[in-house]
Amino acid sequence: MDKNKAISGYEKIFDDGYKAGRASVVLPHPCDGELYKSWTSSDYFAKIAEEHLEVIDAYKTIEKSNKQPKKEERDHFFKECTDLIVATTGLMHYLGCDEEMRQKYMKEINESNAKRDGGKRFKKHPLDVIEERFYKGKTFSASKTQLEEKTKHDGEDFEIGEVVKVECVTGEKEAIVLGKSKAYPEEYDISINGYHFSVSRECLKKVEKDG
């Protein structure tokens, strides 16, 4: 896989797309071509209202089936929900919210929801205990040795594809560098066993080469 494409947005392919930096599969693309050249914000908002009504109609079919819909009924509902997401994305884009900003807002909302109601809104991910230790460096507590290591390597950049070490609550883990975070320049996107995280520079340590 082309590592440059792997962090370019639409071509991110990771197992989990819920948290920032783990964006996976295909992101919604705003309708901004020639057909929409004359559209105003009101037109985009009307499209959202239209798609919302279609989602409601599709769900009514599911209700009529005693919430045991056929595959085609579920597929229809899922597609209408996706159309609504795209329509909303279109208005956000029109008002100046580009893809990077949308990802930033998505990250903020996910993080906010994860903390609300005692953290009971979201099902715990297997690696959450690790992420709570170093995600964004918020709870990272550096020892004297770690601070010396950080100072030693300050100013060094990590290359895409480079193997590094991350100190986690369950021990030291190896990770693959995916590049610098676009939303947070002082952080790096890394992959641990296929799971994607954004972490601050001080959480990472270069792997010493033998010889």
C-alpha atoms as a printed R data frame, in Angstrom:
    type eleno elety resid chain resno       x      y       z
1   ATOM     1    CA   MET     A     1   0.000  0.000   0.000
2   ATOM     2    CA   ASP     A     2   1.265  3.474  -0.868
3   ATOM     3    CA   LYS     A     3   1.973  5.012   2.560
4   ATOM     4    CA   ASN     A     4   1.496  8.542   1.239
5   ATOM     5    CA   LYS     A     5  -1.986  7.623   0.039
6   ATOM     6    CA   ALA     A     6  -2.656  5.852   3.323
7   ATOM     7    CA   ILE     A     7  -2.779  9.182   5.143
8   ATOM     8    CA   SER     A     8  -4.291 11.328   2.406
9   ATOM     9    CA   GLY     A     9  -7.939 11.221   3.434
10  ATOM    10    CA   TYR     A    10 -10.157  9.206   1.127
11  ATOM    11    CA   GLU     A    11  -7.699  6.326   0.880
12  ATOM    12    CA   LYS     A    12  -7.119  5.713   4.571
13  ATOM    13    CA   ILE     A    13  -7.628  2.011   5.200
14  ATOM    14    CA   PHE     A    14  -7.630  1.063   8.876
15  ATOM    15    CA   ASP     A    15  -9.715 -1.221  11.078
16  ATOM    16    CA   ASP     A    16 -11.351  1.461  13.185
17  ATOM    17    CA   GLY     A    17 -12.666  4.789  11.921
18  ATOM    18    CA   TYR     A    18 -14.243  6.217  15.053
19  ATOM    19    CA   LYS     A    19 -11.406  8.186  16.562
20  ATOM    20    CA   ALA     A    20  -9.386 10.925  14.998
21  ATOM    21    CA   GLY     A    21  -6.551  9.704  12.910
22  ATOM    22    CA   ARG     A    22  -8.290  6.399  12.393
23  ATOM    23    CA   ALA     A    23 -10.449  7.629   9.528
24  ATOM    24    CA   SER     A    24 -11.119  4.560   7.405
25  ATOM    25    CA   VAL     A    25 -12.755  3.572   4.122
26  ATOM    26    CA   VAL     A    26 -14.439  6.439   2.227
27  ATOM    27    CA   LEU     A    27 -15.155  9.918   3.575
28  ATOM    28    CA   PRO     A    28 -18.312 11.752   2.382
29  ATOM    29    CA   HIS     A    29 -17.621 13.911  -0.655
30  ATOM    30    CA   PRO     A    30 -19.554 17.191  -0.929
31  ATOM    31    CA   CYS     A    31 -21.545 17.834  -4.098
32  ATOM    32    CA   ASP     A    32 -19.629 20.786  -5.523
33  ATOM    33    CA   GLY     A    33 -19.483 20.143  -9.272
34  ATOM    34    CA   GLU     A    34 -20.962 22.015 -12.233
35  ATOM    35    CA   LEU     A    35 -24.517 20.984 -11.387
36  ATOM    36    CA   TYR     A    36 -24.224 22.873  -8.083
37  ATOM    37    CA   LYS     A    37 -22.438 25.945  -9.416
38  ATOM    38    CA   SER     A    38 -25.442 28.233  -8.822
39  ATOM    39    CA   TRP     A    39 -26.539 26.679  -5.526
40  ATOM    40    CA   THR     A    40 -26.866 28.864  -2.440
41  ATOM    41    CA   SER     A    41 -26.736 27.831   1.202
42  ATOM    42    CA   SER     A    42 -30.543 27.710   1.140
43  ATOM    43    CA   ASP     A    43 -30.429 25.171  -1.698
44  ATOM    44    CA   TYR     A    44 -28.037 22.973   0.246
45  ATOM    45    CA   PHE     A    45 -30.197 23.274   3.363
46  ATOM    46    CA   ALA     A    46 -33.301 22.321   1.364
47  ATOM    47    CA   LYS     A    47 -31.416 19.235   0.159
48  ATOM    48    CA   ILE     A    48 -30.722 18.273   3.771
49  ATOM    49    CA   ALA     A    49 -34.436 18.609   4.582
50  ATOM    50    CA   GLU     A    50 -35.340 16.500   1.539
51  ATOM    51    CA   GLU     A    51 -32.897 13.728   2.449
52  ATOM    52    CA   HIS     A    52 -34.077 13.826   6.069
53  ATOM    53    CA   LEU     A    53 -37.642 13.135   4.969
54  ATOM    54    CA   GLU     A    54 -36.425 10.238   2.822
55  ATOM    55    CA   VAL     A    55 -34.638  8.757   5.841
56  ATOM    56    CA   ILE     A    56 -37.895  8.996   7.800
57  ATOM    57    CA   ASP     A    57 -39.859  7.289   5.015
58  ATOM    58    CA   ALA     A    58 -37.272  4.505   4.777
59  ATOM    59    CA   TYR     A    59 -37.438  3.967   8.531
60  ATOM    60    CA   LYS     A    60 -41.227  3.769   8.437
61  ATOM    61    CA   THR     A    61 -40.823  0.679   6.248
62  ATOM    62    CA   ILE     A    62 -38.622 -0.866   8.923
63  ATOM    63    CA   GLU     A    63 -41.230 -0.056  11.589
64  ATOM    64    CA   LYS     A    64 -43.934 -1.740   9.511
65  ATOM    65    CA   SER     A    65 -41.828 -4.906   9.414
66  ATOM    66    CA   ASN     A    66 -41.809 -5.052  13.232
67  ATOM    67    CA   LYS     A    67 -38.173 -3.977  13.097
68  ATOM    68    CA   GLN     A    68 -37.224 -7.135  11.216
69  ATOM    69    CA   PRO     A    69 -36.652 -5.659   7.764
70  ATOM    70    CA   LYS     A    70 -35.574 -7.530   4.682
71  ATOM    71    CA   LYS     A    71 -32.061 -6.978   3.387
72  ATOM    72    CA   GLU     A    72 -33.238 -4.660   0.597
73  ATOM    73    CA   GLU     A    73 -35.207 -2.590   3.118
74  ATOM    74    CA   ARG     A    74 -32.162 -2.220   5.351
75  ATOM    75    CA   ASP     A    75 -29.958 -1.383   2.381
76  ATOM    76    CA   HIS     A    76 -32.430  1.285   1.281
77  ATOM    77    CA   PHE     A    77 -32.455  2.814   4.768
78  ATOM    78    CA   PHE     A    78 -28.645  2.770   5.008
79  ATOM    79    CA   LYS     A    79 -28.322  4.467   1.619
80  ATOM    80    CA   GLU     A    80 -30.802  7.180   2.568
81  ATOM    81    CA   CYS     A    81 -28.846  7.801   5.787
82  ATOM    82    CA   THR     A    82 -25.674  8.091   3.712
83  ATOM    83    CA   ASP     A    83 -27.357 10.546   1.330
84  ATOM    84    CA   LEU     A    84 -28.238 12.670   4.367
85  ATOM    85    CA   ILE     A    85 -24.621 12.619   5.532
86  ATOM    86    CA   VAL     A    86 -23.456 13.735   2.077
87  ATOM    87    CA   ALA     A    87 -26.069 16.491   1.919
88  ATOM    88    CA   THR     A    88 -24.968 17.801   5.312
89  ATOM    89    CA   THR     A    89 -21.345 17.632   4.214
90  ATOM    90    CA   GLY     A    90 -22.279 19.659   1.121
91  ATOM    91    CA   LEU     A    91 -23.621 22.557   3.170
92  ATOM    92    CA   MET     A    92 -20.653 22.462   5.543
93  ATOM    93    CA   HIS     A    93 -18.306 22.574   2.546
94  ATOM    94    CA   TYR     A    94 -20.245 25.443   0.958
95  ATOM    95    CA   LEU     A    95 -19.930 27.458   4.168
96  ATOM    96    CA   GLY     A    96 -16.164 26.975   4.226
97  ATOM    97    CA   CYS     A    97 -15.716 23.829   6.301
98  ATOM    98    CA   ASP     A    98 -13.200 21.793   4.291
99  ATOM    99    CA   GLU     A    99 -12.282 18.143   4.840
100 ATOM   100    CA   GLU     A   100  -9.544 18.897   7.355
101 ATOM   101    CA   MET     A   101 -11.928 21.027   9.414
102 ATOM   102    CA   ARG     A   102 -14.662 18.383   9.233
103 ATOM   103    CA   GLN     A   103 -12.230 15.775  10.541
104 ATOM   104    CA   LYS     A   104 -11.200 18.138  13.328
105 ATOM   105    CA   TYR     A   105 -14.823 18.715  14.360
106 ATOM   106    CA   MET     A   106 -15.511 14.982  14.162
107 ATOM   107    CA   LYS     A   107 -12.548 14.355  16.443
108 ATOM   108    CA   GLU     A   108 -13.736 16.969  18.939
109 ATOM   109    CA   ILE     A   109 -17.298 15.632  19.000
110 ATOM   110    CA   ASN     A   110 -16.142 12.020  19.390
111 ATOM   111    CA   GLU     A   111 -13.821 12.970  22.233
112 ATOM   112    CA   SER     A   112 -16.558 15.019  23.900
113 ATOM   113    CA   ASN     A   113 -19.128 12.226  23.616
114 ATOM   114    CA   ALA     A   114 -16.602  9.694  24.919
115 ATOM   115    CA   LYS     A   115 -16.331 11.684  28.168
116 ATOM   116    CA   ARG     A   116 -20.017 12.446  28.683
117 ATOM   117    CA   ASP     A   117 -22.266 10.348  30.913
118 ATOM   118    CA   GLY     A   118 -19.272  8.820  32.648
119 ATOM   119    CA   GLY     A   119 -17.897  7.442  29.398
120 ATOM   120    CA   LYS     A   120 -20.851  5.080  29.028
121 ATOM   121    CA   ARG     A   121 -21.937  6.365  25.618
122 ATOM   122    CA   PHE     A   122 -19.332  4.340  23.757
123 ATOM   123    CA   LYS     A   123 -18.420  0.688  23.943
124 ATOM   124    CA   LYS     A   124 -14.837  0.362  25.129
125 ATOM   125    CA   HIS     A   125 -12.329 -0.457  22.404
126 ATOM   126    CA   PRO     A   126  -9.687 -3.129  23.249
127 ATOM   127    CA   LEU     A   127  -6.932 -0.529  22.918
128 ATOM   128    CA   ASP     A   128  -8.719  2.231  24.847
129 ATOM   129    CA   VAL     A   129  -6.702  1.477  27.962
130 ATOM   130    CA   ILE     A   130  -3.560  2.121  25.915
131 ATOM   131    CA   GLU     A   131  -4.923  5.247  24.315
132 ATOM   132    CA   GLU     A   132  -5.972  6.687  27.671
133 ATOM   133    CA   ARG     A   133  -2.299  6.513  28.599
134 ATOM   134    CA   PHE     A   134  -0.813  8.449  25.710
135 ATOM   135    CA   TYR     A   135  -3.491  9.724  23.301
136 ATOM   136    CA   LYS     A   136  -2.643 13.344  22.451
137 ATOM   137    CA   GLY     A   137  -0.201 13.278  25.356
138 ATOM   138    CA   LYS     A   138  -2.948 14.471  27.720
139 ATOM   139    CA   THR     A   139  -2.218 11.913  30.425
140 ATOM   140    CA   PHE     A   140   1.399 11.197  29.551
141 ATOM   141    CA   SER     A   141   3.627 11.413  32.629
142 ATOM   142    CA   ALA     A   142   7.294 11.402  31.699
143 ATOM   143    CA   SER     A   143   9.945 10.008  34.009
144 ATOM   144    CA   LYS     A   144  13.423 11.554  34.242
145 ATOM   145    CA   THR     A   145  14.762  8.908  31.859
146 ATOM   146    CA   GLN     A   146  11.948  9.562  29.379
147 ATOM   147    CA   LEU     A   147  12.565 13.313  29.512
148 ATOM   148    CA   GLU     A   148  16.277 12.735  28.872
149 ATOM   149    CA   GLU     A   149  15.360 10.515  25.920
150 ATOM   150    CA   LYS     A   150  13.016 13.199  24.596
151 ATOM   151    CA   THR     A   151  15.714 15.881  24.889
152 ATOM   152    CA   LYS     A   152  18.206 13.609  23.173
153 ATOM   153    CA   HIS     A   153  15.964 13.203  20.140
154 ATOM   154    CA   ASP     A   154  14.297 16.630  20.048
155 ATOM   155    CA   GLY     A   155  14.295 18.038  16.524
156 ATOM   156    CA   GLU     A   156  14.471 14.626  14.887
157 ATOM   157    CA   ASP     A   157  11.716 13.758  12.475
158 ATOM   158    CA   PHE     A   158  10.245 10.326  11.985
159 ATOM   159    CA   GLU     A   159   9.923  8.979   8.470
160 ATOM   160    CA   ILE     A   160   6.786  7.391   7.055
161 ATOM   161    CA   GLY     A   161   7.034  3.650   7.577
162 ATOM   162    CA   GLU     A   162   9.631  3.950  10.359
163 ATOM   163    CA   VAL     A   163   9.253  1.548  13.273
164 ATOM   164    CA   VAL     A   164   9.221  3.317  16.651
165 ATOM   165    CA   LYS     A   165   8.512  2.412  20.254
166 ATOM   166    CA   VAL     A   166   5.675  3.779  22.386
167 ATOM   167    CA   GLU     A   167   5.550  3.471  26.169
168 ATOM   168    CA   CYS     A   168   2.052  2.262  27.118
169 ATOM   169    CA   VAL     A   169   0.441  1.223  30.367
170 ATOM   170    CA   THR     A   170   0.708 -2.413  29.273
171 ATOM   171    CA   GLY     A   171   4.366 -2.062  28.363
172 ATOM   172    CA   GLU     A   172   6.427 -0.843  25.458
173 ATOM   173    CA   LYS     A   173   4.773 -1.284  22.079
174 ATOM   174    CA   GLU     A   174   6.165 -1.117  18.577
175 ATOM   175    CA   ALA     A   175   4.384  1.180  16.149
176 ATOM   176    CA   ILE     A   176   4.681  2.225  12.518
177 ATOM   177    CA   VAL     A   177   4.862  5.926  11.713
178 ATOM   178    CA   LEU     A   178   2.251  7.027   9.184
179 ATOM   179    CA   GLY     A   179   3.383 10.659   9.061
180 ATOM   180    CA   LYS     A   180   2.783 13.929  10.845
181 ATOM   181    CA   SER     A   181  -0.807 14.705  11.775
182 ATOM   182    CA   LYS     A   182  -2.375 17.228   9.423
183 ATOM   183    CA   ALA     A   183  -4.799 18.486  12.055
184 ATOM   184    CA   TYR     A   184  -2.189 18.645  14.826
185 ATOM   185    CA   PRO     A   185   1.312 19.399  13.433
186 ATOM   186    CA   GLU     A   186   3.021 18.595  16.742
187 ATOM   187    CA   GLU     A   187   1.650 15.053  16.696
188 ATOM   188    CA   TYR     A   188   2.354 11.951  14.648
189 ATOM   189    CA   ASP     A   189  -0.080  9.437  13.196
190 ATOM   190    CA   ILE     A   190   1.023  5.925  14.120
191 ATOM   191    CA   SER     A   191  -0.298  2.394  13.733
192 ATOM   192    CA   ILE     A   192  -0.188 -0.232  16.493
193 ATOM   193    CA   ASN     A   193  -1.286 -3.672  15.320
194 ATOM   194    CA   GLY     A   194  -3.399 -2.049  12.619
195 ATOM   195    CA   TYR     A   195  -5.027  0.501  14.934
196 ATOM   196    CA   HIS     A   196  -4.411  4.147  14.169
197 ATOM   197    CA   PHE     A   197  -3.555  6.774  16.793
198 ATOM   198    CA   SER     A   198  -2.359 10.372  16.880
199 ATOM   199    CA   VAL     A   199   0.252 10.918  19.592
200 ATOM   200    CA   SER     A   200   2.539 13.722  20.677
201 ATOM   201    CA   ARG     A   201   6.252 13.653  19.873
202 ATOM   202    CA   GLU     A   202   7.402 12.861  23.414
203 ATOM   203    CA   CYS     A   203   5.470  9.586  23.392
204 ATOM   204    CA   LEU     A   204   7.654  8.173  20.613
205 ATOM   205    CA   LYS     A   205  11.150  6.748  20.761
206 ATOM   206    CA   LYS     A   206  13.386  5.769  17.887
207 ATOM   207    CA   VAL     A   207  14.382  2.134  17.623
208 ATOM   208    CA   GLU     A   208  18.139  1.839  17.931
209 ATOM   209    CA   LYS     A   209  19.606 -0.030  14.961
210 ATOM   210    CA   ASP     A   210  21.924 -2.951  15.654
211 ATOM   211    CA   GLY     A   211  25.524 -2.438  14.692
